[in-house]
């Protein structure tokens, strides 16, 4: 009898994870990230996947903060963000003006790392060995940051606050601050138009490899004191960049970290979100051939560390697959 029951249970789980035909809007819009980053690439991959499997889908550039606001206002249907913004979005404090009540999560996808990339000659000339040194020493610096409305910029701004400075202080000391996308920021670092470029990304990140193939760069750690302060302030965590991930990385390096999450507007139905989740998690292997970070995505880990509440449709998908305990 047991030999008969076990296959039936397995078959039941397989059947419950499959999806019946679900009606979708004529077009879905995904908010991705700035040009040149992992989210931008991932958005294009999801655009193709959902267009092939579900309904016409379009990916547009966005950012972690911008996407949450756009979802809340029903301007987009899905969007990438990070778990660290969940509490602020739910409670409606900076960087949000009001509670974002129309936003929930499909799942946690992969780790995000804070990269502080500095031209090596700048680090050597100024005896800089951590991100803290640049700002605590009040060095003149030409700083590149991602555009406002991105999680990278939100985290960078708060790092400066914890280190006793601000964008205005940097300019007043004879430096400058540029707000760019990944591609432009990398070009400016290579061309010596900026000294330091700070951003959040996955690991490994192609943008880092591209820069180190052009010039000598150093990837700076964040001190434990800074990581602790940021954890208390924003709820960020610590990740470790492993040595030799990049040719410029000679030691395991502790940095501020977070998780990428895929969000949806609450006004999508449970059936629609279940289908979106099923399609994503069933195709991660194929997607990862074009973006290494996607290799980290596993449904069994996707409903923890989300920051934002799970959409009922996502929760149903995990239950259907036997991953979610009541």
Residue, then its C-alpha position, 0 to 999 in steps of 0.5 A: x500500500x505504501x508503494x502506491x500512496x507515495x507516488x500519488x502524493x508526489x503526483x498530487x504535488x506536481x499537479x498542484x504546482x501546475x497552472x491552469x489558464x489564467x486571464x491576464x491584462x493585455x499587457x504587464x509592465x515590469x519596473x526594473x532598474x537603471x541601465x547596466x545593472x542586474x535588475x535591468x537585465x533581469x527585467x528584460x529576461x522576465x519581459x521575454x519569459x512572461x510574454x512567451x508564457x502568459x501575456x505581453x510584458x514590457x520592462x521599463x527602467x526603474x529603481x527600488x524606491x521608484x518601483x514601490x511607488x509606481x506599484x502603489x499607484x498602479x502604474x506598473x504591475x511588477x517591480x524589483x526592490x529590496x527587502x530593506x525598504x519593506x518596513x519603510x513602505x508599510x509604515x510610510x516613512x522616508x523615503x516614502x511620504x505615505x504608507x504603500x498599501x498596494x504592494x506585496x511580494x512574490x518572493x526573495x530572489x538573491x543577495x544584494x551587496x554594497x559596492x564601494x569601487x574606488x580608483x586604486x591610486x585615489x585609495x593609495x594616495x589618501x590611505x583609504x582602506x574602507x568606505x568609512x575612511x573617505x568620509x570620516x577623514x573628510x577627503x575631497x572626493x568626486x563621488x558617483x551614486x545611482x540616481x535618486x529613487x534607487x535603493x543604492x542612492x537611499x542606502x548611500x545617503x544614509x551611509x553618509x549620515x552615519x559617517x557624519x556627512x552629506x552630499x552638500x558637505x562633499x561639494x562644500x569641501x571641493x568635491x562633487x556628487x554625480x547621480x548616474x545609472x550603472x553604465x554612465x557611472x562606470x564610464x566616469x570612473x574609468x575616465x577619471x571623472x569620479x574617484x568613487x562609485x557606490x552602488x548595490x548589485x549582485x555578486x558576481x556583477x558584470x559591471x565590476x568586472x568591466x571596470x577592473x578590466x579597464x583600470x586598477x580599482x579597489x573594492x572597499x569594505x564597510x567597517x563593523x561599526x558602520x554595518x551595525x549602525x546601518x542595521x539599526x537604522x535601516x535593517x540592512x544586514x552584512x554580506x561577505x564578498x569572497x576573495x577572488x570573486x573579482x581579480x581586484x578582490x584579494x581578501x574576503x570583504x564584509x559589506x552592507x547587504x540586502x536581498x532583491x525581492x520581486x514585488x507586485x501590486x495587490x490589485x493583481x488577483x491571487x490566480x494571476x500572481x500564482x501563475x507569475x510565481x510558477x512561471x518564474x520559479x520554474x524557469x530560473x535555470x534557463x534564465x540564469x544562462x544570461x544572468x549569473x545572479x539568477x542561479x541563486x533563486x530557489x523557491x524553497x528560500x523565497x518566502x523568507x527575508x522578504x521585507x514586504x508581505x507575501x501576496x496571497x497568490x505567491x503564498x498559495x504557490x508555495x503551499x501548492x508546492x509543499x514548501x509552505x507549512x500552515 
